[in-house]
Amino acid sequence: MTYHFDFDLVLRSLPVLFRGLLVTIQLWVPSIACGLAVGLLLALCRLSKSAVLRVPSLFYIEIFRDTPVLIQLIWFFYAFPIVIGVQLSPFVAALLGLGLNTSAYSAEIFRGGIESIARGQWEGAKALGMRPAAVLRRIILPQVFKRMLPAFTNRAIEVAKMSSLASVLSVHELMYQGRLLNSTYYRPLEILTTVAFIYFVLIYPGSYLSARLERRLAGAE
């Protein structure tokens, strides 16, 4: 059987797919930013000597790490509104699910990085009169980001790919638009291949730049 690839369909579909790509980026970037910020806070709570902070943060992290992302997205859209009495839009529910899931994984990355720093650095900085917050900001976190850069990069890549799950909530991101075009034209080879290629173009530059930065930081040691 000879299959004729329809390049014209690909070109006609690009505006629709690019609109979906924009929504994907709108999901991806805030999810990473929120995940890193909340993740750092959770990591500090996990490392706290206070059980009041440590136990709830551990419970939060395990809930999001040990349940499927798809279930979390669906829960935030269908179940969470029952709890708060406000119906969330599909986009907000997806953003909330992706951001909080990312925060749980980021917390463990931060925790591992902070614990990898020699205790003597904390003690030496404190002996110089530095406050704990200043020690964390000026000495510990720069080293953590340097050591954990591959892990953070992998997490960012995973979030970009997980954003495709938002299509089940009818969020008009890239995968949703691809499925819609495929159901309209019945040309899965052309459309889904194009969708996969767009994801690759979106994700690869960050992976490449991260590898370059990692090598540069390693050379600076």
N, CA, C and O of each residue as an XYZ file, in Angstrom:
884
protein
N       0.840     -1.188      0.000
C       0.000      0.000      0.000
C       0.883      1.249      0.000
O       1.795      1.362      0.819
N       0.620      2.175     -0.902
C       1.378      3.418     -1.014
C       0.642      4.535     -0.287
O      -0.525      4.821     -0.556
N       1.351      5.147      0.629
C       0.745      6.231      1.400
C       1.304      7.550      0.889
O       2.519      7.698      0.756
N       0.435      8.502      0.603
C       0.845      9.807      0.108
C       0.758     10.823      1.244
O      -0.321     11.150      1.738
N       1.912     11.300      1.629
C       1.978     12.272      2.719
C       1.427     13.606      2.241
O       1.854     14.130      1.212
N       0.481     14.153      2.987
C      -0.193     15.395      2.600
C       0.500     16.588      3.267
O       0.146     16.978      4.380
N       1.488     17.161      2.578
C       2.218     18.300      3.129
C       1.328     19.536      3.214
O       1.497     20.367      4.106
N       0.397     19.655      2.302
C      -0.483     20.823      2.311
C      -1.322     20.862      3.584
O      -1.572     21.934      4.134
N      -1.752     19.697      4.049
C      -2.527     19.625      5.290
C      -1.684     20.085      6.472
O      -2.181     20.776      7.361
N      -0.428     19.708      6.484
C       0.467     20.125      7.560
C       0.578     21.641      7.603
O       0.496     22.242      8.674
N       0.763     22.257      6.451
C       0.894     23.712      6.389
C      -0.397     24.402      6.818
O      -0.367     25.410      7.524
N      -1.527     23.854      6.389
C      -2.810     24.455      6.770
C      -3.080     24.310      8.260
O      -3.783     25.128      8.852
N      -2.526     23.279      8.858
C      -2.784     23.001     10.274
C      -1.883     23.794     11.203
O      -2.171     23.900     12.395
N      -0.798     24.352     10.683
C       0.176     25.019     11.553
C      -0.415     26.162     12.379
O      -0.103     26.246     13.567
N      -1.251     27.048     11.823
C      -1.813     28.121     12.672
C      -2.585     27.586     13.872
O      -2.492     28.138     14.969
N      -3.344     26.517     13.668
C      -4.107     25.932     14.779
C      -3.158     25.320     15.801
O      -3.347     25.485     17.006
N      -2.144     24.616     15.322
C      -1.192     23.983     16.227
C      -0.369     25.028     16.978
O      -0.031     24.824     18.144
N      -0.047     26.128     16.334
C       0.716     27.181     17.013
C      -0.126     27.849     18.107
O       0.411     28.276     19.129
N      -1.431     27.938     17.894
C      -2.299     28.455     18.960
C      -2.269     27.499     20.156
O      -2.236     27.928     21.310
N      -2.281     26.217     19.862
C      -2.172     25.234     20.936
C      -0.824     25.287     21.621
O      -0.727     25.096     22.834
N       0.237     25.551     20.831
C       1.575     25.675     21.403
C       1.650     26.827     22.392
O       2.289     26.710     23.438
N       1.005     27.933     22.071
C       0.991     29.092     22.971
C       0.344     28.729     24.302
O       0.844     29.117     25.358
N      -0.760     27.992     24.262
C      -1.425     27.573     25.500
C      -0.530     26.613     26.279
O      -0.475     26.674     27.507
N       0.173     25.725     25.568
C       1.107     24.810     26.224
C       2.177     25.584     26.983
O       2.498     25.245     28.122
N       2.731     26.621     26.358
C       3.747     27.441     27.016
C       3.153     28.171     28.216
O       3.809     28.322     29.246
N       1.901     28.623     28.077
C       1.232     29.308     29.188
C       0.986     28.376     30.363
O       0.885     28.833     31.502
N       0.891     27.096     30.108
C       0.792     26.105     31.178
C       2.166     25.763     31.743
O       2.346     25.641     32.954
N       3.110     25.613     30.856
C       4.433     25.100     31.196
C       5.218     26.072     32.086
O       5.662     25.704     33.174
N       5.382     27.295     31.622
C       6.246     28.245     32.330
C       5.743     28.549     33.743
O       6.533     28.463     34.684
N       4.460     28.902     33.940
C       4.006     29.144     35.318
C       4.087     27.899     36.205
O       4.338     28.008     37.405
N       3.877     26.724     35.623
C       3.968     25.499     36.423
C       5.375     25.303     36.960
O       5.555     24.911     38.113
N       6.376     25.576     36.124
C       7.763     25.453     36.568
C       8.080     26.512     37.626
O       8.673     26.201     38.659
N       7.683     27.766     37.368
C       7.971     28.845     38.317
C       7.309     28.582     39.671
O       7.937     28.723     40.721
N       6.028     28.198     39.627
C       5.307     27.891     40.863
C       5.918     26.677     41.552
O       6.078     26.656     42.773
N       6.256     25.669     40.755
C       6.814     24.442     41.318
C       8.132     24.681     42.037
O       8.365     24.118     43.107
N       8.998     25.512     41.458
C      10.285     25.782     42.090
C      10.114     26.597     43.370
O      10.756     26.317     44.382
N       9.250     27.601     43.318
C       9.056     28.455     44.491
C       8.450     27.669     45.655
O       8.966     27.703     46.772
N       7.352     26.961     45.383
C       6.699     26.182     46.438
C       7.579     25.008     46.844
O       7.611     24.624     48.013
N       8.297     24.437     45.872
C       9.180     23.313     46.173
C      10.283     23.675     47.139
O      10.620     22.886     48.022
N      10.856     24.868     46.985
C      11.897     25.306     47.919
C      11.322     25.460     49.320
O      11.949     25.055     50.298
N      10.141     26.040     49.420
C       9.499     26.196     50.723
C       9.220     24.837     51.360
O       9.441     24.649     52.557
N       8.734     23.892     50.556
C       8.464     22.545     51.072
C       9.745     21.851     51.520
O       9.761     21.161     52.539
N      10.819     22.036     50.754
C      12.087     21.409     51.120
C      12.583     21.929     52.464
O      13.077     21.160     53.289
N      12.450     23.227     52.680
C      12.878     23.797     53.957
C      12.021     23.273     55.106
O      12.516     23.044     56.209
N      10.728     23.086     54.834
C       9.851     22.504     55.859
C      10.240     21.047     56.135
O      10.221     20.608     57.285
N      10.589     20.302     55.090
C      10.998     18.903     55.259
C      12.265     18.792     56.100
O      12.446     17.822     56.835
N      13.139     19.788     55.989
C      14.401     19.757     56.721
C      14.289     20.390     58.100
O      15.250     20.392     58.869
N      13.120     20.924     58.408
C      12.928     21.583     59.697
C      12.958     20.567     60.843
O      12.583     19.406     60.676
N      13.404     21.025     61.986
C      13.394     20.174     63.174
C      12.010     20.099     63.800
O      11.749     19.244     64.646
N      11.123     20.999     63.381
C       9.768     21.033     63.917
C       8.869     20.032     63.190
O       8.745     20.073     61.966
N       8.255     19.148     63.942
C       7.348     18.176     63.340
C       6.111     18.833     62.753
O       5.489     18.292     61.839
N       5.751     20.009     63.281
C       4.584     20.737     62.774
C       4.794     21.134     61.311
O       3.842     21.173     60.532
N       6.030     21.424     60.947
C       6.353     21.761     59.565
C       6.741     20.526     58.756
O       6.363     20.404     57.591
N       7.479     19.626     59.357
C       8.052     18.482     58.644
C       6.997     17.470     58.218
O       7.018     17.010     57.076
N       6.085     17.115     59.100
C       5.104     16.055     58.802
C       4.111     16.472     57.714
O       3.913     15.710     56.768
N       3.473     17.657     57.805
C       2.548     18.053     56.732
C       3.236     18.176     55.370
O       2.654     17.816     54.347
N       4.471     18.684     55.355
C       5.173     18.815     54.078
C       5.481     17.450     53.487
O       5.394     17.267     52.273
N       5.840     16.491     54.328
C       6.092     15.127     53.845
C       4.815     14.511     53.293
O       4.841     13.845     52.258
N       3.700     14.729     53.978
C       2.410     14.207     53.524
C       2.044     14.805     52.162
O       1.614     14.091     51.256
N       2.219     16.110     52.033
C       1.927     16.804     50.768
C       2.767     16.216     49.635
O       2.246     15.892     48.568
N       4.059     16.085     49.876
C       4.968     15.590     48.833
C       4.593     14.185     48.404
O       4.557     13.890     47.209
N       4.314     13.320     49.359
C       4.003     11.933     49.017
C       2.667     11.805     48.295
O       2.517     10.957     47.416
N       1.699     12.637     48.656
C       0.402     12.605     47.964
C       0.589     12.881     46.476
O       0.048     12.164     45.635
N       1.351     13.914     46.154
C       1.511     14.299     44.745
C       2.485     13.391     43.997
O       2.364     13.221     42.783
N       3.437     12.813     44.702
C       4.391     11.930     44.021
C       3.845     10.524     43.813
O       4.274      9.818     42.901
N       2.903     10.116     44.653
C       2.445      8.725     44.636
C       1.074      8.540     44.007
O       0.498      7.456     44.098
N       0.546      9.571     43.376
C      -0.715      9.435     42.634
C      -0.494      9.919     41.206
O       0.331     10.806     40.986
N      -1.207      9.363     40.230
C      -1.003      9.735     38.825
C      -1.356     11.197     38.567
O      -2.308     11.731     39.137
N      -0.579     11.829     37.705
C      -0.822     13.235     37.358
C      -2.203     13.402     36.737
O      -2.891     14.389     37.001
N      -2.607     12.448     35.918
C      -3.916     12.538     35.262
C      -5.036     12.597     36.289
O      -5.971     13.386     36.153
N      -4.940     11.760     37.321
C      -5.944     11.772     38.386
C      -5.951     13.128     39.085
O      -7.016     13.646     39.421
N      -4.772     13.705     39.307
C      -4.688     15.001     39.980
C      -5.373     16.095     39.159
O      -6.109     16.915     39.708
N      -5.134     16.107     37.853
C      -5.761     17.117     37.004
C      -7.281     16.974     37.019
O      -8.003     17.963     37.148
N      -7.760     15.744     36.888
C      -9.197     15.507     36.892
C      -9.796     15.867     38.247
O     -10.896     16.416     38.315
N      -9.076     15.558     39.326
C      -9.571     15.875     40.670
C      -9.725     17.382     40.859
O     -10.732     17.848     41.392
N      -8.724     18.134     40.421
C      -8.798     19.587     40.587
C      -9.925     20.201     39.761
O     -10.457     21.247     40.132
N     -10.292     19.579     38.663
C     -11.359     20.144     37.840
C     -12.742     19.728     38.329
O     -13.667     20.541     38.344
N     -12.887     18.462     38.731
C     -14.214     17.965     39.087
C     -14.480     17.930     40.595
O     -15.602     18.196     41.026
N     -13.464     17.607     41.401
C     -13.677     17.416     42.838
C     -13.343     18.649     43.671
O     -14.081     18.985     44.597
N     -12.248     19.325     43.356
C     -11.822     20.478     44.142
C     -12.889     21.579     44.206
O     -13.051     22.191     45.261
N     -13.623     21.854     43.117
C     -14.682     22.869     43.206
C     -15.752     22.544     44.246
O     -16.370     23.452     44.803
N     -15.976     21.254     44.513
C     -16.939     20.868     45.540
C     -16.428     21.291     46.918
O     -17.205     21.676     47.792
N     -15.095     21.212     47.096
C     -14.484     21.566     48.378
C     -14.524     23.070     48.611
O     -14.847     23.522     49.710
N     -14.193     23.852     47.573
C     -14.079     25.305     47.752
C     -15.340     26.059     47.343
O     -15.474     27.247     47.636
N     -16.270     25.376     46.663
C     -17.510     26.016     46.256
C     -17.383     26.942     45.069
O     -18.261     27.771     44.831
N     -16.291     26.812     44.314
C     -16.059     27.642     43.122
C     -15.621     26.741     41.981
O     -14.692     25.948     42.135
N     -16.286     26.858     40.834
C     -15.912     26.054     39.682
C     -14.690     26.661     38.990
O     -14.699     27.833     38.616
N     -13.653     25.863     38.827
C     -12.446     26.315     38.151
C     -12.563     26.091     36.657
O     -13.218     25.147     36.215
N     -11.936     26.946     35.887
C     -11.879     26.729     34.442
C     -10.921     25.570     34.169
O     -10.060     25.281     35.000
N     -11.051     24.909     33.036
C     -10.120     23.814     32.713
C      -8.664     24.252     32.771
O      -7.813     23.513     33.266
N      -8.370     25.450     32.270
C      -6.984     25.928     32.266
C      -6.464     26.100     33.691
O      -5.356     25.660     33.997
N      -7.240     26.729     34.558
C      -6.801     26.960     35.940
C      -6.626     25.636     36.675
O      -5.672     25.468     37.434
N      -7.540     24.696     36.454
C      -7.432     23.383     37.102
C      -6.169     22.660     36.647
O      -5.467     22.052     37.455
N      -5.885     22.732     35.345
C      -4.684     22.086     34.816
C      -3.428     22.760     35.357
O      -2.469     22.083     35.729
N      -3.431     24.082     35.402
C      -2.277     24.822     35.915
C      -2.037     24.515     37.383
O      -0.893     24.357     37.811
N      -3.106     24.429     38.148
C      -2.991     24.115     39.571
C      -2.424     22.713     39.766
O      -1.526     22.506     40.582
N      -2.951     21.755     39.015
C      -2.469     20.386     39.139
C      -1.010     20.237     38.745
O      -0.238     19.597     39.459
N      -0.625     20.819     37.620
C       0.757     20.713     37.153
C       1.713     21.448     38.092
O       2.799     20.951     38.391
N       1.305     22.635     38.558
C       2.170     23.408     39.435
C       2.416     22.722     40.770
O       3.551     22.675     41.245
N       1.367     22.194     41.375
C       1.520     21.537     42.679
C       2.251     20.205     42.550
O       3.034     19.840     43.427
N       2.001     19.480     41.465
C       2.751     18.242     41.234
C       4.236     18.541     41.075
O       5.082     17.837     41.626
N       4.544     19.585     40.322
C       5.939     19.971     40.119
C       6.587     20.390     41.429
O       7.761     20.105     41.663
N       5.830     21.064     42.283
C       6.391     21.516     43.555
C       6.815     20.335     44.428
O       7.821     20.413     45.133
N       6.051     19.246     44.383
C       6.400     18.078     45.200
C       7.722     17.466     44.741
O       8.574     17.135     45.565
N       7.892     17.319     43.438
C       9.145     16.759     42.922
C      10.307     17.729     43.118
O      11.422     17.311     43.431
N      10.048     19.021     42.933
C      11.097     20.016     43.128
C      11.549     20.055     44.583
O      12.723     20.293     44.866
N      10.628     19.824     45.494
C      10.976     19.815     46.916
C      12.019     18.747     47.214
O      12.971     18.994     47.954
N      11.845     17.576     46.645
C      12.804     16.502     46.882
C      14.139     16.792     46.214
O      15.187     16.408     46.732
N      14.111     17.473     45.054
C      15.365     17.854     44.406
C      16.111     18.865     45.277
O      17.316     18.736     45.497
N      15.384     19.874     45.770
C      15.997     20.859     46.662
C      16.524     20.201     47.928
O      17.638     20.483     48.369
N      15.724     19.332     48.502
C      16.142     18.688     49.758
C      17.431     17.899     49.556
O      18.354     17.987     50.366
N      17.488     17.124     48.468
C      18.695     16.354     48.196
C      19.903     17.255     47.982
O      21.007     16.946     48.430
N      19.686     18.380     47.288
C      20.792     19.293     47.049
C      21.272     19.961     48.315
O      22.477     20.083     48.533
N      20.336     20.401     49.163
C      20.719     21.062     50.413
C      21.457     20.095     51.334
O      22.444     20.467     51.968
N      20.980     18.858     51.407
C      21.626     17.879     52.280
C      22.999     17.457     51.766
O      23.816     16.940     52.528
N      23.259     17.680     50.452
C      24.553     17.300     49.891
C      25.645     18.321     50.231
O      26.831     18.040     50.059
N      25.253     19.491     50.708
C      26.230     20.516     51.075
C      26.835     20.179     52.438
O      26.119     19.873     53.391
N      28.142     20.241     52.510
C      28.828     19.899     53.761
C      28.327     20.770     54.910
O      28.160     21.981     54.768
N      28.096     20.129     56.035
C      27.585     20.855     57.201
C      28.541     21.945     57.660
O      28.126     22.941     58.252
N      29.816     21.748     57.385
C      30.812     22.723     57.795
C      30.603     24.091     57.164
O      30.994     25.105     57.743
N      29.988     24.134     55.977
C      29.733     25.428     55.332
C      28.692     26.229     56.114
O      28.812     27.445     56.263
N      27.665     25.525     56.613
C      26.678     26.197     57.462
C      27.354     26.742     58.731
O      27.165     27.897     59.113
N      28.136     25.881     59.358
C      28.745     26.253     60.627
C      29.766     27.375     60.459
O      29.876     28.259     61.308
N      30.521     27.328     59.337
C      31.507     28.369     59.093
C      30.855     29.724     58.850
O      31.320     30.750     59.347
N      29.758     29.712     58.069
C      29.049     30.961     57.789
C      28.426     31.537     59.065
O      28.458     32.747     59.288
N      27.866     30.666     59.890
C      27.278     31.138     61.142
C      28.349     31.696     62.070
O      28.104     32.652     62.805
N      29.554     31.089     62.034
C      30.650     31.583     62.871
C      31.076     32.987     62.463
O      31.609     33.749     63.270
N      30.828     33.320     61.180
C      31.140     34.667     60.691
C      30.031     35.664     61.001
O      30.142     36.847     60.679
N      28.960     35.180     61.629
C      27.866     36.063     62.016
C      26.748     36.177     61.001
O      25.899     37.060     61.128
N      26.719     35.314     59.998
C      25.672     35.366     58.983
C      24.393     34.735     59.512
O      24.425     33.718     60.205
N      23.276     35.350     59.177
C      21.986     34.793     59.555
C      21.671     33.570     58.675
O      22.158     33.470     57.549
N      20.842     32.632     59.204
C      20.523     31.430     58.413
C      19.949     31.734     57.033
O      20.275     31.051     56.062
N      19.091     32.761     56.939
C      18.510     33.111     55.641
C      19.585     33.574     54.665
O      19.542     33.244     53.480
N      20.558     34.346     55.175
C      21.652     34.828     54.328
C      22.563     33.678     53.907
O      23.043     33.648     52.774
N      22.799     32.743     54.805
C      23.618     31.572     54.475
C      22.957     30.781     53.359
O      23.610     30.353     52.408
N      21.656     30.595     53.492
C      20.916     29.833     52.489
C      20.953     30.540     51.144
O      21.200     29.908     50.117
N      20.712     31.837     51.141
C      20.622     32.597     49.889
C      21.970     32.785     49.213
O      22.062     32.684     47.989
N      23.011     33.055     49.978
C      24.289     33.451     49.391
C      25.279     32.308     49.235
O      26.187     32.389     48.407
N      25.123     31.250     50.012
C      26.114     30.171     49.987
C      25.513     28.834     49.551
O      26.064     28.156     48.684
N      24.380     28.457     50.154
C      23.844     27.119     49.933
C      23.108     26.996     48.598
O      23.422     26.123     47.789
N      22.129     27.872     48.372
C      21.295     27.738     47.164
C      22.074     27.844     45.856
O      21.776     27.089     44.931
N      23.062     28.745     45.725
C      23.838     28.756     44.478
C      24.501     27.409     44.176
O      24.577     26.991     43.021
N      24.975     26.743     45.215
C      25.587     25.429     45.019
C      24.540     24.372     44.691
O      24.778     23.468     43.889
N      23.367     24.501     45.330
C      22.291     23.540     45.065
C      21.851     23.614     43.611
O      21.717     22.581     42.955
N      21.623     24.824     43.096
C      21.205     24.974     41.707
C      22.260     24.415     40.763
O      21.932     23.806     39.745
N      23.516     24.623     41.101
C      24.605     24.124     40.265
C      24.633     22.604     40.249
O      24.784     21.997     39.189
N      24.490     21.991     41.404
C      24.549     20.531     41.497
C      23.291     19.862     40.962
O      23.352     18.776     40.386
N      22.159     20.511     41.155
C      20.881     19.910     40.791
C      20.372     20.334     39.422
O      19.237     20.018     39.065
N      21.185     21.041     38.649
C      20.743     21.527     37.345
C      20.214     20.407     36.437
O      19.171     20.586     35.808
N      20.906     19.252     36.348
C      20.343     18.173     35.516
C      18.971     17.712     35.993
O      18.089     17.435     35.179
N      18.790     17.630     37.303
C      17.507     17.185     37.842
C      16.413     18.206     37.560
O      15.290     17.837     37.217
N      16.738     19.498     37.703
C      15.757     20.542     37.409
C      15.408     20.550     35.922
O      14.250     20.751     35.554
N      16.401     20.333     35.077
C      16.153     20.286     33.633
C      15.227     19.136     33.277
O      14.282     19.300     32.504
N      15.506     17.974     33.847
C      14.642     16.813     33.586
C      13.219     17.070     34.046
O      12.261     16.649     33.398
N      13.086     17.767     35.177
C      11.750     18.059     35.685
C      11.015     19.010     34.746
O       9.825     18.833     34.486
N      11.722     20.019     34.237
C      11.108     20.954     33.308
C      10.647     20.239     32.035
O       9.579     20.537     31.501
N      11.450     19.304     31.559
C      11.084     18.535     30.366
C       9.847     17.691     30.638
O       8.946     17.611     29.803
N       9.807     17.062     31.808
C       8.656     16.238     32.155
C       7.376     17.067     32.231
O       6.314     16.619     31.797
N       7.481     18.268     32.780
C       6.298     19.125     32.894
C       5.803     19.523     31.510
O       4.598     19.556     31.265
N       6.728     19.825     30.606
C       6.331     20.170     29.229
C       5.557     19.035     28.596
O       4.560     19.262     27.910
N       6.008     17.818     28.823
C       5.314     16.662     28.245
C       4.007     16.367     28.979
O       3.018     15.972     28.363
N       4.011     16.561     30.298
C       2.789     16.311     31.068
C       1.678     17.285     30.727
O       0.499     16.984     30.912
N       2.060     18.464     30.223
C       1.031     19.448     29.878
C       0.063     18.915     28.836
O      -1.059     19.410     28.721
N       0.485     17.906     28.071
C      -0.408     17.316     27.071
C      -1.614     16.632     27.726
O      -2.645     16.441     27.083
N      -1.481     16.261     29.015
C      -2.596     15.621     29.710
C      -3.749     16.597     29.951
O      -4.880     16.180     30.204
N      -3.456     17.892     29.870
C      -4.514     18.889     30.058
C      -5.570     18.800     28.965
O      -6.662     19.352     29.104
N      -5.247     18.107     27.882
C      -6.226     17.959     26.793
C      -7.461     17.199     27.244
O      -8.536     17.370     26.667
N      -7.324     16.354     28.278
C      -8.492     15.603     28.756
C      -9.499     16.524     29.428
O     -10.671     16.171     29.565
N      -9.045     17.719     29.851
C      -9.947     18.710     30.444
C     -10.439     19.715     29.405
O     -11.077     20.714     29.737
N     -10.130     19.428     28.145
C     -10.493     20.314     27.028
C      -9.758     21.644     27.078
O     -10.264     22.653     26.586
N      -8.569     21.651     27.667
C      -7.690     22.810     27.559
C      -7.122     22.800     26.144
O      -6.596     21.779     25.700
N      -7.217     23.902     25.443
C      -6.865     23.928     24.028
C      -5.364     24.067     23.807
O      -4.904     24.956     23.090
N      -4.613     23.172     24.438
C      -3.168     23.200     24.242
C      -2.803     22.388     22.996
O      -3.677     21.981     22.230
N      -1.514     22.163     22.808
C      -1.024     21.576     21.560
C      -1.620     20.198     21.282
O      -2.064     19.929     20.165
N      -1.631     19.333     22.281
C      -2.142     17.976     22.058
C      -3.637     17.995     21.764
O      -4.114     17.228     20.928
N      -4.372     18.858     22.440
C      -5.812     18.963     22.184
C      -6.067     19.382     20.741
O      -6.923     18.809     20.067
N      -5.333     20.371     20.271
C      -5.508     20.835     18.900
C      -5.127     19.734     17.905
O      -5.771     19.577     16.867
N      -4.080     18.977     18.228
C      -3.693     17.877     17.360
C      -4.772     16.804     17.278
O      -5.070     16.298     16.196
N      -5.350     16.464     18.414
C      -6.428     15.464     18.414
C      -7.646     15.977     17.665
O      -8.314     15.218     16.963
N      -7.937     17.270     17.814
C      -9.080     17.852     17.125
C      -8.879     17.826     15.614
O      -9.797     17.483     14.869
N      -7.685     18.188     15.161
C      -7.386     18.150     13.725
C      -7.431     16.729     13.194
O      -7.916     16.485     12.089
N      -6.926     15.795     13.983
C      -6.921     14.398     13.543
C      -8.338     13.854     13.401
O      -8.631     13.106     12.469
N      -9.221     14.233     14.335
C     -10.612     13.765     14.245
C     -11.355     14.433     13.086
O     -12.371     13.924     12.613
N     -10.835     15.577     12.635
C     -11.471     16.281     11.518
C     -11.013     15.746     10.177
O     -11.827     15.529      9.279
N      -9.703     15.531     10.036
C      -9.150     15.143      8.732
C      -8.791     13.663      8.622
O      -8.573     13.158      7.521
N      -8.728     12.962      9.762
C      -8.368     11.538      9.755
C      -7.021     11.306      9.074
O      -6.880     10.413      8.239
N      -6.041     12.118      9.442
C      -4.680     11.976      8.908
C      -3.716     11.947     10.094
O      -2.977     12.908     10.309
N      -3.715     10.852     10.868
C      -2.896     10.808     12.081
C      -1.396     10.891     11.815
O      -0.660     11.467     12.616
N      -0.932     10.323     10.699
C       0.505     10.336     10.435
C       1.023     11.764     10.297
O       2.012     12.131     10.931
N       0.367     12.559      9.483
C       0.812     13.923      9.265
C       0.649     14.781     10.519
O       1.573     15.484     10.930
N      -0.523     14.715     11.111
C      -0.832     15.630     12.216
C      -0.070     15.267     13.478
O       0.545     16.139     14.092
N      -0.092     14.005     13.881
C       0.573     13.622     15.127
C       2.088     13.690     15.002
O       2.779     13.974     15.981
N       2.610     13.434     13.810
C       4.048     13.607     13.597
C       4.432     15.072     13.736
O       5.469     15.395     14.316
N       3.606     15.948     13.211
C       3.861     17.386     13.341
C       3.783     17.828     14.795
O       4.603     18.623     15.253
N       2.796     17.313     15.518
C       2.673     17.637     16.945
C       3.925     17.190     17.699
O       4.465     17.943     18.509
N       4.383     15.975     17.436
C       5.582     15.464     18.100
C       6.802     16.321     17.764
O       7.637     16.587     18.629
N       6.902     16.748     16.519
C       8.026     17.579     16.104
C       8.000     18.932     16.808
O       9.045     19.444     17.207
N       6.815     19.511     16.960
C       6.694     20.802     17.648
C       7.100     20.661     19.118
O       7.776     21.534     19.661
N       6.688     19.558     19.764
C       7.127     19.321     21.142
C       8.647     19.234     21.215
O       9.264     19.777     22.132
N       9.243     18.551     20.247
C      10.697     18.401     20.230
C      11.371     19.768     20.094
O      12.320     20.070     20.817
N      10.882     20.585     19.173
C      11.447     21.916     18.960
C      11.274     22.783     20.207
O      12.128     23.618     20.506
N      10.183     22.590     20.925
C       9.928     23.356     22.144
C      10.885     22.952     23.259
O      11.393     23.811     23.980
N      11.133     21.663     23.406
C      11.853     21.157     24.567
C      13.363     21.100     24.363
O      14.124     21.385     25.288
N      13.804     20.735     23.159
C      15.233     20.475     22.949
C      16.134     21.675     23.234
O      17.179     21.492     23.858
N      15.784     22.902     22.809
C      16.692     24.029     23.103
C      17.009     24.181     24.584
O      18.155     24.452     24.946
N      16.006     24.009     25.449
C      16.256     24.094     26.878
C      17.187     22.998     27.355
O      18.063     23.239     28.187
N      17.004     21.795     26.833
C      17.872     20.682     27.197
C      19.310     20.936     26.740
O      20.263     20.658     27.468
N      19.448     21.464     25.534
C      20.788     21.747     24.988
C      21.491     22.843     25.784
O      22.657     22.703     26.153
N      20.767     23.942     26.047
C      21.366     25.050     26.788
C      21.726     24.635     28.212
O      22.735     25.077     28.761
N      20.894     23.785     28.802
C      21.183     23.308     30.145
C      22.466     22.478     30.161
O      23.274     22.599     31.082
N      22.654     21.637     29.143
C      23.868     20.828     29.062
C      25.105     21.712     28.891
O      26.154     21.445     29.477
N      24.971     22.771     28.081
C      26.081     23.695     27.893
C      26.412     24.410     29.202
O      27.578     24.541     29.574
N      25.376     24.866     29.889
C      25.581     25.560     31.152
C      26.193     24.636     32.186
O      27.059     25.047     32.958
N      25.746     23.390     32.203
C      26.281     22.411     33.151
C      27.772     22.193     32.914
O      28.549     22.126     33.866
N      28.178     22.083     31.641
C      29.603     21.899     31.335
C      30.410     23.137     31.715
O      31.535     23.028     32.201
N      29.826     24.315     31.491
C      30.538     25.550     31.846
C      30.729     25.657     33.351
O      31.798     26.042     33.824
N      29.682     25.312     34.103
C      29.791     25.371     35.559
C      30.798     24.354     36.072
O      31.541     24.617     37.018
N      30.812     23.181     35.428
C      31.771     22.150     35.842
C      33.197     22.605     35.571
O      34.101     22.305     36.350
N      33.407     23.331     34.465
C      34.739     23.825     34.143
C      35.195     24.947     35.043
O      36.390     25.209     35.179
N      34.205     25.623     35.671
C      34.539     26.750     36.535
C      34.974     26.303     37.924
O      35.463     27.105     38.721
N      34.793     25.016     38.206
C      35.151     24.531     39.541
C      36.672     24.458     39.714
O      37.154     24.071     40.778
